[in-house]
């Protein structure tokens, strides 16, 4: 509220007059002493054309999670602000919190550069460069995993071409008629290549499933027709490097493709009709289970929101290869994810939907469903890629998800205690702990031995 008023260059009195409230009431709102009422929110929309999603607690919760996560970095050794202090920081000083997070990102970037230099001095041929990908993930993360301009463009495109049936034929015809591009199925592309454009010919890997082929065609259309829209989004994002900029462009192309393949209005209606049954929705939209689950995590259009899901994909080593969240739950950036999550257990039951009720250290409860997926290219010598995808939401939304049927949501004993990562999880007695939590005093007693060879103060 304070930021909005300052951007309008208004005094508290002028702003209060426009909203129809007293200056003292506005002052209390700006200092988190009074909540926003429905009347004030409506006045904000009418007077300032404000996006009311900016006034939810989601952004503060995200920043709070990010703060807790980066404070496990060894550079902050000995600095352990309480949870209440961090909540005050994120709520009362959001711009300062954002600047602090940006500062740490800059520090991480410097460390990456030093690691690269050290590798070069030691004669190493390659050094892992993850920072651009992290920056792009953060961009989508703070956009609540929803890009309105591209989402609406994808929906309009889908309706215009009526992609609800014979989608691939219509996309091929569109590329031919509007861009003079011929689409050819090719068996000469390498197994890892999905498509390649040479001149006015787009070669599509012959072995691609139809949903994947459609997705690739839509992505190509995005680059051909929505360059100006994507440029505006990228310019506003102010990425730090050319690499981040171009990675984000690919991500925006992917976003348009998903929005066109699964248009918002029809998809939201189907999600409610089928109670988020992934298989029924995949059949309705001619998409893969992964595409459906990913799309469900983006249904955050202002005024017409779906269930705020989180979505992740994990490989067999436990590495998170995709992560998107419209929910409060966040994912670890440093170290591995909690082994108690059902996304790991799903590998033990391939093809089954593995359900889980989970509770995080902050006592938030979630419902999660996970399932393995397999991707492979024909041929005896080609490798098989297996992943586990996870989809989840706050327990308040569980009854609208078919997979939660028959579960006792009220029984606290039914909830598995999961965390984000061991370094910021303060649970005692966890048999799966790999490292102690940062900032805790360890107790080592040679006369005792437990599964975990240490205990720690939890005060």
C-alpha positions as CSV (number, residue, x, y, z in Angstrom):
1,X,0.0,0.0,0.0
2,X,2.8,2.4,0.9
3,X,4.6,1.6,-2.3
4,X,1.5,2.2,-4.4
5,X,0.9,5.6,-2.7
6,X,4.5,6.7,-3.2
7,X,4.5,5.7,-6.9
8,X,1.4,8.0,-7.2
9,X,3.3,10.8,-5.3
10,X,0.4,11.1,-2.9
11,X,0.4,12.1,0.7
12,X,-1.4,9.9,3.2
13,X,-4.3,12.4,3.4
14,X,-4.7,12.6,-0.4
15,X,-4.6,8.8,-0.8
16,X,-7.0,8.3,2.1
17,X,-9.4,10.8,0.6
18,X,-9.5,9.0,-2.7
19,X,-10.1,5.7,-0.9
20,X,-12.8,7.1,1.3
21,X,-11.0,6.2,4.6
22,X,-9.3,8.3,7.3
23,X,-5.5,9.1,7.2
24,X,-5.1,7.3,10.5
25,X,-6.7,4.2,9.1
26,X,-4.4,4.3,6.0
27,X,-1.4,4.8,8.3
28,X,-2.4,1.7,10.3
29,X,-2.8,-0.3,7.0
30,X,0.6,0.8,5.8
31,X,2.2,-0.4,9.1
32,X,0.4,-3.7,9.1
33,X,-1.8,-2.8,12.1
34,X,-5.1,-3.1,10.3
35,X,-6.1,-5.5,7.5
36,X,-7.4,-4.5,4.1
37,X,-11.2,-4.8,3.9
38,X,-13.2,-5.7,0.8
39,X,-14.4,-2.0,0.5
40,X,-10.8,-0.7,0.5
41,X,-9.7,-3.3,-2.0
42,X,-12.6,-2.4,-4.3
43,X,-11.6,1.3,-3.9
44,X,-8.0,0.4,-4.8
45,X,-9.2,-1.2,-8.0
46,X,-11.5,1.7,-8.9
47,X,-9.2,4.6,-8.0
48,X,-5.8,3.2,-8.9
49,X,-6.6,0.2,-11.3
50,X,-4.5,-1.8,-8.8
51,X,-3.9,-5.5,-9.3
52,X,-5.4,-6.9,-6.1
53,X,-3.2,-10.0,-6.3
54,X,-0.3,-7.7,-5.3
55,X,-2.1,-7.2,-1.9
56,X,-2.2,-10.9,-1.0
57,X,0.2,-12.5,1.4
58,X,1.7,-14.7,-1.3
59,X,4.5,-12.3,-2.1
60,X,5.5,-11.9,1.5
61,X,5.4,-15.6,2.1
62,X,7.6,-16.2,-0.9
63,X,10.1,-13.6,0.2
64,X,10.0,-15.1,3.7
65,X,10.8,-18.5,2.4
66,X,13.6,-17.2,0.2
67,X,15.1,-15.3,3.2
68,X,15.1,-18.4,5.4
69,X,16.6,-20.3,2.5
70,X,19.5,-18.0,1.7
71,X,20.3,-17.5,5.4
72,X,21.6,-21.1,5.5
73,X,24.5,-19.9,3.2
74,X,27.7,-20.2,5.2
75,X,28.4,-16.5,4.5
76,X,25.7,-15.7,7.2
77,X,27.4,-17.9,9.8
78,X,26.3,-16.9,13.2
79,X,23.4,-14.8,12.0
80,X,20.1,-16.5,12.9
81,X,17.2,-14.0,12.9
82,X,14.0,-15.4,14.4
83,X,11.1,-16.3,12.3
84,X,9.2,-13.3,13.7
85,X,12.0,-10.9,12.7
86,X,11.9,-12.2,9.2
87,X,8.1,-11.9,9.0
88,X,8.4,-8.2,10.1
89,X,11.1,-7.6,7.5
90,X,9.2,-9.1,4.6
91,X,5.9,-7.4,5.6
92,X,7.0,-3.9,6.6
93,X,10.0,-3.4,4.3
94,X,9.3,-5.4,1.1
95,X,11.5,-3.2,-1.1
96,X,14.4,-3.6,1.3
97,X,13.8,-7.4,1.5
98,X,13.8,-7.6,-2.3
99,X,17.1,-5.6,-2.4
100,X,18.7,-7.9,0.2
101,X,17.7,-11.0,-1.9
102,X,19.1,-9.3,-5.0
103,X,22.3,-8.6,-3.1
104,X,22.7,-12.3,-2.2
105,X,22.0,-13.2,-5.8
106,X,24.8,-10.9,-6.9
107,X,27.0,-12.5,-4.3
108,X,26.2,-15.9,-5.6
109,X,26.9,-14.7,-9.1
110,X,30.3,-13.5,-8.0
111,X,31.0,-16.8,-6.3
112,X,30.1,-18.6,-9.6
113,X,32.5,-16.4,-11.5
114,X,35.3,-17.2,-9.0
115,X,34.6,-20.9,-9.3
116,X,34.8,-20.6,-13.0
117,X,38.1,-18.8,-12.8
118,X,39.5,-21.3,-10.3
119,X,38.4,-24.1,-12.7
120,X,40.2,-22.5,-15.6
121,X,43.4,-22.0,-13.6
122,X,43.3,-25.7,-12.8
123,X,42.9,-26.6,-16.4
124,X,39.3,-27.8,-16.1
125,X,37.4,-27.8,-19.4
126,X,34.0,-26.9,-18.2
127,X,32.4,-25.3,-15.1
128,X,28.8,-25.6,-14.2
129,X,26.9,-22.3,-14.7
130,X,23.6,-22.4,-13.0
131,X,23.0,-18.8,-12.2
132,X,21.1,-17.8,-15.4
133,X,18.7,-20.7,-14.9
134,X,18.1,-19.7,-11.3
135,X,17.5,-16.1,-12.3
136,X,14.8,-17.2,-14.9
137,X,13.2,-19.6,-12.3
138,X,13.0,-16.6,-9.9
139,X,11.4,-14.5,-12.6
140,X,8.5,-17.0,-13.1
141,X,8.4,-17.6,-9.4
142,X,7.7,-14.0,-8.6
143,X,5.2,-13.7,-11.4
144,X,3.2,-16.4,-9.5
145,X,4.0,-18.6,-12.5
146,X,1.4,-16.7,-14.6
147,X,2.1,-14.4,-17.6
148,X,-1.1,-12.7,-18.4
149,X,-0.3,-11.3,-21.9
150,X,0.9,-14.7,-23.2
151,X,-1.8,-16.6,-21.5
152,X,-4.5,-14.6,-23.1
153,X,-2.7,-14.6,-26.5
154,X,-2.5,-18.4,-26.3
155,X,-6.1,-18.7,-25.4
156,X,-7.2,-16.4,-28.3
157,X,-5.0,-18.3,-30.7
158,X,-6.5,-21.6,-29.7
159,X,-10.1,-20.4,-30.0
160,X,-9.3,-18.8,-33.4
161,X,-7.9,-22.0,-34.9
162,X,-10.2,-24.3,-32.9
163,X,-7.4,-26.5,-31.6
164,X,-9.8,-28.7,-29.7
165,X,-9.5,-31.3,-32.5
166,X,-7.1,-32.0,-35.4
167,X,-4.7,-29.6,-33.7
168,X,-1.6,-30.7,-35.5
169,X,-3.1,-30.5,-39.0
170,X,-4.3,-27.0,-38.2
171,X,-0.9,-25.9,-36.8
172,X,0.9,-27.2,-39.9
173,X,-1.6,-25.4,-42.2
174,X,-1.1,-22.2,-40.2
175,X,2.6,-22.2,-40.5
176,X,2.3,-22.9,-44.2
177,X,-0.4,-20.3,-44.9
178,X,0.9,-17.5,-42.7
179,X,4.7,-18.0,-42.7
180,X,5.3,-20.1,-45.8
181,X,7.0,-22.7,-43.6
182,X,6.6,-26.4,-44.4
183,X,6.6,-28.9,-41.6
184,X,8.2,-32.3,-42.3
185,X,8.5,-35.3,-40.1
186,X,12.1,-36.4,-40.0
187,X,13.8,-39.6,-38.9
188,X,17.3,-38.1,-39.4
189,X,17.2,-35.8,-36.3
190,X,19.3,-37.1,-33.4
191,X,17.3,-38.7,-30.6
192,X,17.7,-35.7,-28.3
193,X,16.6,-33.2,-31.1
194,X,12.9,-32.3,-31.1
195,X,12.8,-29.9,-34.0
196,X,15.1,-28.0,-36.3
197,X,14.4,-25.1,-38.7
198,X,16.3,-24.8,-41.9
199,X,15.2,-21.9,-44.2
200,X,11.5,-22.4,-44.7
201,X,11.4,-26.0,-43.6
202,X,10.7,-27.0,-40.0
203,X,11.8,-30.6,-39.3
204,X,9.9,-32.3,-36.5
205,X,11.3,-35.5,-34.9
206,X,9.3,-38.4,-36.3
207,X,9.3,-40.2,-32.9
208,X,7.7,-37.4,-31.0
209,X,4.3,-38.1,-29.4
210,X,1.6,-35.9,-30.8
211,X,1.2,-33.7,-27.7
212,X,4.9,-33.0,-27.8
213,X,4.9,-32.3,-31.5
214,X,2.0,-29.8,-31.1
215,X,3.8,-28.1,-28.3
216,X,6.9,-27.6,-30.5
217,X,4.9,-26.2,-33.4
218,X,3.1,-23.8,-31.0
219,X,6.5,-22.7,-29.5
220,X,7.7,-21.9,-33.0
221,X,4.6,-19.9,-33.7
222,X,5.2,-17.9,-30.5
223,X,8.7,-16.9,-31.7
224,X,7.3,-15.9,-35.2
225,X,4.2,-14.0,-34.0
226,X,4.7,-12.7,-30.5
227,X,8.2,-11.3,-30.6
228,X,7.1,-7.8,-29.6
229,X,5.1,-9.1,-26.6
230,X,7.9,-11.3,-25.4
231,X,10.4,-8.4,-25.8
232,X,8.3,-6.1,-23.6
233,X,8.1,-8.8,-20.9
234,X,11.9,-9.4,-21.1
235,X,12.7,-5.7,-21.1
236,X,10.6,-5.2,-17.9
237,X,12.3,-8.2,-16.2
238,X,15.8,-6.6,-16.6
239,X,17.7,-9.8,-16.6
240,X,21.4,-9.5,-15.6
241,X,22.9,-11.4,-18.5
242,X,22.2,-12.2,-22.2
243,X,22.0,-15.9,-21.2
244,X,19.2,-15.3,-18.7
245,X,17.4,-13.1,-21.3
246,X,17.5,-15.9,-23.9
247,X,16.6,-18.7,-21.5
248,X,13.6,-16.6,-20.4
249,X,12.6,-16.2,-24.0
250,X,12.5,-19.9,-24.4
251,X,10.5,-20.1,-21.3
252,X,8.0,-17.5,-22.6
253,X,7.7,-19.5,-25.8
254,X,6.9,-22.6,-23.8
255,X,4.4,-20.6,-21.8
256,X,2.5,-19.6,-24.9
257,X,2.5,-23.1,-26.2
258,X,1.0,-24.5,-23.0
259,X,-1.6,-21.7,-22.9
260,X,-2.6,-22.4,-26.5
261,X,-2.7,-26.2,-26.1
262,X,-4.7,-25.9,-22.9
263,X,-6.6,-22.5,-23.1
264,X,-7.3,-21.0,-19.7
265,X,-11.1,-20.8,-19.7
266,X,-11.7,-24.3,-21.1
267,X,-8.9,-25.8,-19.0
268,X,-10.2,-24.2,-15.7
269,X,-13.7,-25.5,-16.5
270,X,-12.3,-29.0,-17.1
271,X,-10.2,-29.0,-14.0
272,X,-13.3,-28.2,-11.9
273,X,-15.5,-30.7,-13.8
274,X,-13.0,-33.6,-13.5
275,X,-11.8,-32.5,-10.0
276,X,-8.2,-32.2,-11.3
277,X,-8.1,-35.8,-12.6
278,X,-4.9,-35.7,-14.6
279,X,-5.7,-38.7,-16.8
280,X,-9.2,-37.4,-17.8
281,X,-7.8,-33.9,-18.5
282,X,-4.9,-35.4,-20.6
283,X,-7.5,-37.2,-22.7
284,X,-9.6,-34.0,-23.0
285,X,-6.8,-31.8,-24.2
286,X,-4.6,-34.3,-26.0
287,X,-1.7,-33.6,-23.6
288,X,0.7,-35.5,-21.5
289,X,0.3,-35.9,-17.7
290,X,3.3,-33.7,-17.2
291,X,1.8,-31.0,-19.4
292,X,-1.5,-31.1,-17.5
293,X,0.2,-31.0,-14.1
294,X,2.5,-28.1,-15.1
295,X,-0.5,-26.1,-16.6
296,X,-2.4,-26.6,-13.3
297,X,0.3,-24.7,-11.5
298,X,-0.3,-21.6,-13.7
299,X,-4.0,-21.0,-13.2
300,X,-3.7,-17.7,-11.4
301,X,-5.5,-15.2,-13.6
302,X,-6.8,-12.3,-11.5
303,X,-10.5,-12.6,-10.9
304,X,-10.7,-16.2,-12.2
305,X,-8.1,-18.2,-10.3
306,X,-7.9,-22.0,-10.0
307,X,-6.5,-24.0,-7.1
308,X,-3.0,-22.7,-6.3
309,X,-0.9,-25.8,-7.0
310,X,2.8,-26.4,-6.8
311,X,4.4,-28.6,-9.4
312,X,7.8,-30.3,-9.6
313,X,9.6,-32.9,-11.5
314,X,12.4,-35.0,-10.0
315,X,14.8,-37.4,-11.6
316,X,16.0,-40.7,-10.2
317,X,19.0,-39.0,-8.4
318,X,16.6,-36.8,-6.5
319,X,17.4,-33.7,-8.4
320,X,14.5,-31.3,-9.0
321,X,14.6,-30.6,-12.8
322,X,11.4,-28.5,-12.8
323,X,9.7,-26.5,-10.1
324,X,6.8,-24.1,-10.3
325,X,4.7,-22.9,-7.4
326,X,1.5,-20.9,-7.1
327,X,1.2,-22.2,-3.5
328,X,3.1,-21.0,-0.4
329,X,5.3,-24.1,-0.4
330,X,8.8,-23.5,-1.8
331,X,11.6,-25.7,-2.9
332,X,15.2,-26.0,-1.9
333,X,17.9,-24.3,-3.9
334,X,20.8,-25.6,-1.9
335,X,21.2,-29.3,-1.2
336,X,18.7,-32.0,-1.9
337,X,14.9,-32.1,-1.3
338,X,13.4,-33.8,1.7
339,X,13.4,-37.6,1.1
340,X,10.1,-37.9,2.9
341,X,8.2,-36.3,-0.1
342,X,6.1,-38.7,-2.0
343,X,7.8,-37.7,-5.3
344,X,10.7,-39.9,-4.2
345,X,8.4,-42.8,-3.0
346,X,6.7,-42.8,-6.4
347,X,9.8,-44.5,-8.0
348,X,9.0,-47.5,-5.8
349,X,5.5,-47.7,-7.3
350,X,5.9,-46.9,-11.0
351,X,2.7,-46.0,-12.7
352,X,0.7,-45.6,-9.5
353,X,-0.6,-42.3,-8.2
354,X,1.0,-42.0,-4.7
355,X,-0.9,-39.8,-2.3
356,X,0.4,-37.9,0.7
357,X,-0.8,-35.7,3.4
358,X,2.2,-33.6,4.6
359,X,3.0,-30.9,7.2
360,X,5.9,-28.5,7.0
361,X,7.9,-27.1,9.9
362,X,5.7,-24.0,9.9
363,X,2.7,-26.2,10.5
364,X,1.2,-25.6,7.1
365,X,-0.6,-28.7,5.8
366,X,-0.6,-29.9,2.2
367,X,-2.0,-32.6,0.0
368,X,0.4,-34.0,-2.6
369,X,0.0,-36.6,-5.4
370,X,3.0,-38.0,-7.3
371,X,3.4,-40.4,-10.3
372,X,6.3,-41.6,-12.4
373,X,6.5,-40.9,-16.1
374,X,8.7,-42.5,-18.7
375,X,10.2,-40.8,-21.7
376,X,12.1,-42.7,-24.4
377,X,13.1,-42.7,-28.0
378,X,12.6,-45.9,-30.0
379,X,15.7,-48.0,-30.3
380,X,17.4,-50.6,-28.2
381,X,20.4,-48.5,-27.5
382,X,18.5,-45.3,-26.5
383,X,18.3,-44.5,-22.9
384,X,15.1,-44.5,-20.9
385,X,14.3,-41.3,-18.9
386,X,12.2,-41.8,-15.8
387,X,10.9,-38.9,-13.7
388,X,8.5,-38.4,-10.9
389,X,6.1,-35.5,-11.1
390,X,4.5,-34.1,-8.1
391,X,1.4,-31.9,-7.8
392,X,0.1,-30.4,-4.5
393,X,-1.9,-27.8,-2.8
394,X,-2.7,-26.4,0.6
395,X,-5.0,-28.8,2.5
396,X,-7.8,-26.1,2.3
397,X,-8.2,-27.0,-1.4
398,X,-7.8,-30.8,-1.0
399,X,-11.5,-31.6,-1.2
400,X,-11.6,-30.2,-4.8
401,X,-8.9,-32.8,-5.9
402,X,-10.1,-36.3,-6.8
403,X,-7.0,-38.0,-5.5
404,X,-7.7,-36.8,-1.9
405,X,-11.0,-38.8,-1.8
406,X,-11.3,-41.2,1.2
407,X,-8.3,-39.6,3.0
408,X,-8.9,-38.5,6.6
409,X,-7.9,-34.8,6.3
410,X,-8.7,-34.1,10.0
411,X,-6.5,-36.8,11.5
412,X,-3.2,-35.1,12.4
413,X,-1.5,-38.5,12.6
414,X,-2.0,-38.9,8.9
415,X,0.4,-36.2,8.0
416,X,4.0,-36.9,7.1
417,X,6.4,-34.3,8.5
418,X,8.3,-33.0,5.5
419,X,10.7,-30.0,5.1
420,X,12.3,-27.9,2.4
421,X,15.8,-29.1,3.1
422,X,17.7,-30.5,6.1
423,X,19.7,-27.3,6.6
424,X,16.7,-25.2,7.4
425,X,14.5,-27.9,9.0
426,X,14.5,-27.9,12.8
427,X,12.7,-31.2,13.3
428,X,14.2,-33.4,16.0
429,X,14.2,-37.2,15.7
430,X,14.1,-37.3,11.9
431,X,15.6,-40.6,10.8
432,X,16.3,-39.2,7.3
433,X,18.3,-36.2,8.4
434,X,21.5,-35.8,6.3
435,X,23.1,-32.7,7.9
436,X,22.3,-30.6,11.0
437,X,20.3,-27.4,10.7
438,X,22.3,-24.2,10.5
439,X,22.5,-22.2,13.6
440,X,21.9,-25.0,16.1
441,X,24.3,-26.1,18.8
442,X,25.1,-29.8,18.3
443,X,25.3,-32.2,21.2
444,X,27.6,-35.2,20.8
445,X,27.5,-37.9,23.5
446,X,29.9,-40.9,23.0
447,X,27.9,-42.9,25.5
448,X,24.8,-42.8,23.2
449,X,24.2,-43.7,19.6
450,X,21.1,-43.0,17.5
451,X,20.5,-43.4,13.8
452,X,21.6,-39.8,13.4
453,X,24.9,-39.4,15.2
454,X,24.1,-36.1,16.8
455,X,21.4,-34.1,18.5
456,X,20.9,-30.4,18.7
457,X,19.2,-27.7,20.7
458,X,15.7,-26.8,19.4
459,X,15.1,-23.7,21.3
